[in-house]
């Protein structure tokens, strides 16, 4: 599981700042995060705002996989983060 709120706060930003940058309301952003209904495009936009790689939003240090639900077709998408160091 991933924690976008933690990633935002750890970089010194607030959810309100990110919502403003995305031109959406804070409750909408919070709901997308809570419901795990964020598109990859939206995740990439957040990563760009935070100046971090998308993978930083997809997995925490203890987990290398993530499951997303497509907001359009409701299919489950499983992603595995591979560290290429």
N, C-alpha and C positions, 0 to 999 in steps of 0.2 A: 504494500500500500504506500502511497505517497502522501506527503503533507505540504501542499502548496503554501498554506498559511505560514508554516514554519520556515519555508524557503524565503518567503517575502520578508518576514521579520528578521531572519538571520542576516539579511543583506541591508538592514537598516531602513526598509520601506514599510509603509502601512498598506492595509487592504484598500483604504480610501484613496491613497495615491495611485495604486494600480488601477482601481476602478475608474478614476478620473482620466488616466492615460488611455484606457480602453474605451473611454466615452460611454460607460455604462454606469448604472446606479450600484452603490455598494451592496444593497440586498440581493441584487441579481448576481453579482460576482460571488458573494457568500453562498448563495443557493447552488450555483454551478459547482462550486468546490465541494460543498457538503453532499450533494446528490451524485457527485462523480459523473457529471454529464458534460464535461468540458471537451470540446473538440481538440484535435491535435493542432489545428490552426490557432485556436485561442491559447493553448498551452505555449505554442511558439511565440505568440505575441507577448505573453507574460515573460517568457525567457528573455526576449529581446529587451523588454523594459528593465529587467533585473540584470541585464548584461551577463547572462550565464547560459551555458548549454542547456538545451531542452532536457537532456538526460538528468540534470540536477533536479528537475521537477518531477521526474518519473520514478525515482527510487531513492530511498534513504540509505544510510550506510549499512543497515541491517538487512535490506531486502533488495534483490536484484531483478524482481519481476513486478509487473503491474497488470491489472485487468481493467480495461475501460469498457464502457458501453456506448456504442454508436448512438448519438442522439436522434439520428434519422431512421435507421432500420432496427435499432434496439438489439443488434447483434453484439455478442461479447468479443472483445479483442484482447488477446494476451500478448504482452510484450516482454521480452527478456533483455535486460541491460547487460551488455558485455563490456567489461573493462579491458581496454586494449593497451594498457601500460606495458 
